[in-house]
Structure formats: C-alpha cells, structure tokens
C-alpha cells in the first residue's frame, strides 16, 4: 500500500512537471515576435520602448492612464534633452506594473523609474493578481491568442522589435472639461487603507529597482477625482519607510500652473494636452535638478528624438 502511494505521488509530480515544461515551451514558441499587433503584442503604445536603441531611455514612467494622459516624454525632451517613455496602460494596477517592470529593466539600462502613486494605492482584483504571478513563469497565459497569428514561418522567425511609437506612450487629448476643486486636497491626518497585496508587490518593485541599481521615484500627477490627502499620507508614509522620494504634484498644482477650468479632459480624472504640457515642463526641471540627467540635444545618436518631437508638434 505504501509503495502504491509513493508511485501515485511520483506519477502526479511527473505529470505536473511535464505540464509545466509544456506551458513554458508554448510560452517561448508563442512569445511576441514584434512589439506590433501583427507581431503578437497587445499593448503596442506601451511597448514601443522595445524598438528604441538599447540603453537609450533615461527615465521610465510606469503607471496608469494618469501617466499616459499627464506626462508627455517629448515635452520633457524639448525642455531638457532627457529621454523617457510612458509604460502606462488603462486601469493599470500594482500587479500589472510589477509584471512589466522586469522587461523594462532587462531591455534598457535606465537611470530612473518613476512609479505612479495611484497604482500603488488603488484596489485591484485578487484573481487578476494571482493570474499575473502565474504569467511570469508561463507567459503563454497572456500570449495564448498568438496561435491565431503565427504559422510555422512566424514560429521559426527571430524576435525583432520594429514598431516605433512617435509619442513615446503619451496619448494626448486637447478637450477641456473643468474639475471640481471644492474638496481637492483638503488636509487631513487620516490614512487611506491599502490592501496588503499592494504593499507586498510594491515591496517587490522597490527590491527589483534596488537590485538593478536603478533609482525609484513615486509620482502623483494632478487628479481631483482620484487623489486626496488621505492617499497622499499613506503614500508618503510608505515612501519615508523605504527612503524613496515622493513627488505629489497635487500639493503643488498651482505652482505647476494647472487651471481646473482648462487643464483636465474629463472633469478632473485625467489631464488634457495643455495640462500635460505644464506637468511635463515642471517634471523636466525637477529631473534635471534632482537626478543630474544630462541633455542629449547635441548628441547625433538621439537625432530621432528631435524628429519625433517635430512630428508630434506639427500633426
């Protein structure tokens, strides 16, 4: 009987190991071949950095739609000659960000990761969090639809990232819908409650950046709908414990020049184009002052950035 149980356990373990090997193999076979939709990538605007020259991005902005609406890398380029990219996705939560970070750190020897404070405190879905943890060793879970795109030719082709994003992940909209400032950033001693999962995954973000020798900055862009003083307090407490700077632009929205009547696109949830320009100009000066990032304006290796800026401002 004991031998039967042992054999049963061995059979189960062998099956699980075989299944894990098959899942890993399928993940490798059906990995995106390009950072375009045709190449199997479903977040093309966010993944455009993969086709940028190796180690050419100084700063990555990792976050939600607050970032891709409120931070314009090409404005930062124009102001300071600093290269940056918005790896920002709609409804991004902490488990998404923690999943994206390793590829960023592997692809570019970047100097700074700027992390969206809203993502750090926003509640997510526990099932999704588990799914993204499993997707790390088994990327087929995210890329399973690629079987519809890939034939034998694609499966045998090398990975070649060619999709170029002129806007560097930024998604501009110029419409204006005023925000309500009546209770915006009203000072309080309260702290917002944050799920333990957020703290654990944010710890992982901090650890990954530290191990990679990359500086980390927490940032909150102006958003009367999504931000308040209780959330600021919670994020500041965490940043202080970790010894990481936290720049809350909601506290200095007037200094940034944000006008509640003209600089939001949807009543105070996201900034519009003019609002993003003001935030980006402010950030350019902040990054230059606090991180000593040098301008690439006179470096011919970065000529494409100036061309992209011209395209961005003339179309």
C-alpha positions in Angstrom: 0.0 0.0 0.0 2.8 2.4 0.9 4.6 1.6 -2.4 1.3 2.3 -4.2 1.0 5.8 -2.6 4.6 6.6 -3.4 4.1 5.6 -7.1 0.9 7.7 -7.2 2.8 10.8 -5.8 5.6 10.2 -8.3 3.1 10.0 -11.2 1.4 13.2 -10.2 4.7 15.0 -9.8 5.9 13.8 -13.2 2.6 14.9 -14.8 2.9 18.4 -13.2 6.5 18.8 -14.3 5.6 17.7 -17.8 2.7 20.2 -17.9 4.9 23.0 -16.6 7.5 22.2 -19.3 4.8 22.2 -22.0 3.4 25.5 -20.7 6.9 27.0 -20.7 7.7 25.7 -24.2 4.4 27.1 -25.6 5.2 30.4 -23.9 8.5 30.5 -25.7 7.1 29.5 -29.1 4.2 32.0 -29.0 6.1 34.9 -27.5 5.6 38.2 -29.4 7.9 38.4 -32.4 7.5 42.2 -32.7 6.0 45.0 -30.5 3.2 45.5 -33.0 -0.3 43.9 -33.1 0.7 41.8 -36.0 3.7 40.6 -34.1 1.6 39.4 -31.1 1.8 42.4 -28.8 -1.5 43.7 -27.4 -0.2 46.9 -25.8 1.6 48.4 -28.7 1.6 52.1 -27.4 3.0 51.0 -24.1 5.6 48.6 -25.6 7.0 51.0 -28.1 10.1 51.3 -26.0 11.2 47.9 -27.1 12.2 49.2 -30.5 14.2 52.2 -29.1 18.0 51.8 -29.3 19.4 49.7 -26.4 20.0 51.6 -23.2 18.8 54.9 -24.7 15.9 55.7 -22.3 16.9 57.7 -19.2 13.6 57.6 -17.4 10.6 55.2 -17.5 7.2 56.3 -16.3 5.4 53.2 -15.1 1.7 53.6 -14.3 -1.9 54.0 -15.3 -3.8 56.3 -17.7 -3.0 59.1 -15.3 0.5 58.9 -16.7 -0.2 58.5 -20.4 -2.6 61.4 -20.2 -0.5 63.6 -17.9 3.2 63.0 -18.8 4.5 63.9 -22.2 8.0 62.5 -22.8 8.6 64.6 -25.9 7.8 67.8 -23.9 10.5 66.6 -21.4 12.8 66.0 -24.3 12.3 69.5 -25.7 12.8 71.2 -22.3 15.8 69.2 -21.0 17.0 66.7 -23.7 16.1 63.8 -21.3 14.7 60.7 -22.9 11.7 59.0 -21.3 8.8 56.6 -22.0 5.3 56.1 -20.7 4.8 52.4 -20.0 1.3 53.2 -19.0 -1.9 51.2 -19.5 -5.6 51.7 -19.0 -6.7 50.7 -15.5 -3.2 49.6 -14.5 -2.9 48.0 -11.1 0.0 47.1 -8.9 0.2 43.5 -10.2 0.3 44.8 -13.8 3.2 47.2 -13.0 5.2 44.6 -11.1 4.8 42.3 -14.1 6.0 44.9 -16.6 9.0 46.1 -14.6 11.4 43.2 -15.2 11.2 43.6 -19.0 11.9 47.3 -18.7 15.0 46.7 -16.5 16.2 43.9 -18.9 15.8 46.0 -22.0 17.3 49.3 -21.0 20.0 50.2 -18.5 17.8 53.1 -17.4 18.7 55.6 -14.7 15.3 56.2 -13.1 11.9 54.5 -12.8 9.0 56.9 -11.9 6.2 54.9 -10.4 2.5 56.0 -10.4 1.4 56.6 -6.8 -2.2 56.0 -7.8 -1.3 52.5 -8.9 0.4 51.9 -5.6 -2.8 52.6 -3.6 -5.6 51.7 -5.9 -7.6 48.5 -5.1 -7.3 45.7 -7.6 -8.7 42.2 -8.2 -7.2 39.3 -6.2 -7.8 36.8 -9.1 -6.0 39.1 -11.5 -3.1 39.4 -9.1 -2.7 35.6 -8.9 -3.0 35.4 -12.7 -0.2 37.8 -13.3 2.0 36.0 -10.9 1.5 32.7 -12.8 2.1 34.6 -16.1 5.7 35.3 -15.1 6.9 31.7 -15.5 4.2 30.8 -18.0 3.7 33.8 -20.5 1.5 31.6 -22.7 -1.3 32.7 -20.3 -1.0 36.2 -21.7 0.0 35.3 -25.2 -2.4 32.5 -25.9 -4.2 34.3 -28.7 -1.0 34.4 -30.7 -1.7 31.0 -32.1 -4.2 32.8 -34.4 -1.4 35.0 -35.8 1.5 32.6 -36.0 2.1 29.9 -38.6 5.3 27.8 -38.9 7.1 30.7 -40.5 6.4 33.1 -37.6 7.2 30.4 -35.0 10.6 29.9 -36.6 11.3 33.7 -37.0 13.5 35.6 -34.5 12.2 38.4 -32.3 12.6 41.7 -34.0 11.0 44.8 -32.4 10.3 47.3 -35.1 7.2 49.2 -34.1 8.1 52.8 -33.4 5.9 55.0 -31.2 6.4 58.7 -32.0 4.6 59.8 -28.9 6.6 57.5 -26.6 3.4 56.1 -24.9 1.8 59.5 -24.4 -1.9 59.7 -25.6 -2.9 63.4 -26.0 -6.4 64.8 -25.9 -7.0 68.6 -26.1 -10.6 68.8 -25.0 -11.4 70.5 -21.7 -13.9 69.7 -19.1 -13.5 71.6 -15.8 -12.7 69.9 -12.5 -14.3 70.5 -9.1 -11.8 71.8 -6.6 -14.2 72.2 -3.6 -12.7 69.4 -1.6 -9.5 68.8 -3.6 -6.5 68.0 -1.3 -8.3 69.1 1.9 -5.7 68.5 4.6 -6.4 65.6 7.0 -4.5 63.3 9.3 -6.3 60.2 8.0 -4.6 57.5 6.0 -6.2 55.6 3.1 -6.4 51.9 3.6 -4.3 49.9 1.1 -4.7 46.1 0.6 -1.8 44.0 1.9 -1.3 42.8 -1.7 -0.4 46.3 -2.8 2.3 46.6 -0.2 3.8 43.2 -0.9 4.0 43.9 -4.7 5.3 47.5 -4.1 8.0 46.0 -1.9 8.9 43.8 -4.9 9.1 46.9 -7.2 11.4 48.6 -4.7 13.6 45.5 -4.4 13.9 45.0 -8.2 15.0 48.6 -8.8 17.5 48.4 -5.9 19.0 45.1 -7.3 19.2 46.6 -10.7 20.9 49.8 -9.4 18.1 51.9 -10.7 16.7 54.9 -8.7 13.0 55.0 -8.0 10.7 58.0 -7.6 7.0 57.9 -6.7 4.9 60.4 -8.5 1.2 61.5 -8.4 0.0 63.8 -11.2 -2.9 66.2 -10.5 -6.2 64.4 -10.4 -9.0 65.7 -8.2 -11.1 62.6 -9.0 -8.5 60.0 -8.0 -6.3 61.7 -5.4 -6.9 63.1 -1.9 -4.9 63.9 1.2 -5.5 60.6 2.9 -3.9 58.8 -0.1 -1.1 61.3 0.0 -0.4 60.5 3.7 -0.4 56.7 3.0 2.0 57.0 0.1 4.2 59.4 2.0 4.4 57.0 4.9 5.5 54.2 2.7 8.0 56.3 0.8 9.5 57.5 4.0 9.9 53.9 5.3 11.6 52.9 2.1 13.7 56.0 1.8 12.3 56.8 -1.7 11.4 60.3 -2.8 7.7 61.0 -3.4 6.7 63.9 -5.6 3.0 64.7 -5.2 2.0 67.3 -7.8 -1.4 67.5 -6.3 0.1 69.5 -3.5 1.7 72.0 -5.9 -0.9 72.1 -8.7 -1.0 75.9 -8.5 2.8 76.1 -8.8 2.7 73.7 -11.8 0.2 76.1 -13.3 -2.8 73.7 -13.5 -6.1 75.5 -14.2 -9.1 73.5 -13.1 -11.2 75.0 -15.8 -9.0 74.3 -18.8 -6.4 71.6 -18.0 -8.5 68.5 -17.4 -10.2 66.4 -20.1 -12.9 64.7 -18.1 -13.9 66.7 -15.0 -10.7 66.1 -13.1 -9.9 62.5 -13.7 -7.2 63.0 -16.4 -5.2 65.9 -17.6 -5.6 67.1 -21.2 -2.9 68.2 -23.6 -2.3 71.7 -22.1 -2.3 70.3 -18.6 0.1 67.5 -19.6 2.4 70.1 -21.1 2.6 72.1 -17.8 3.2 68.9 -15.8 5.9 67.8 -18.2 7.7 71.1 -18.2 7.7 71.0 -14.4 9.0 67.4 -14.4 11.8 68.3 -16.9 13.2 70.9 -14.4 12.7 68.5 -11.5 14.5 65.6 -13.1 17.4 67.8 -14.3 17.8 69.3 -10.8 17.4 66.2 -8.6 18.9 63.5 -10.8 21.5 65.3 -12.8 20.3 63.9 -16.1 22.3 65.3 -19.0 20.8 66.7 -22.2 21.1 64.6 -25.4 20.1 67.5 -27.6 23.6 67.8 -29.2 24.2 64.0 -29.5 23.6 62.8 -33.1 22.7 59.3 -31.7 19.5 60.9 -30.5 18.5 62.7 -33.7 15.4 60.6 -34.0 14.0 62.2 -30.8 14.2 65.6 -32.3 12.5 64.3 -35.4 9.8 62.7 -33.3 9.3 66.0 -31.4 8.8 67.9 -34.7 6.3 65.2 -35.9 4.5 65.4 -32.5 4.1 69.2 -32.6 3.1 69.5 -36.3 0.5 66.8 -36.5 
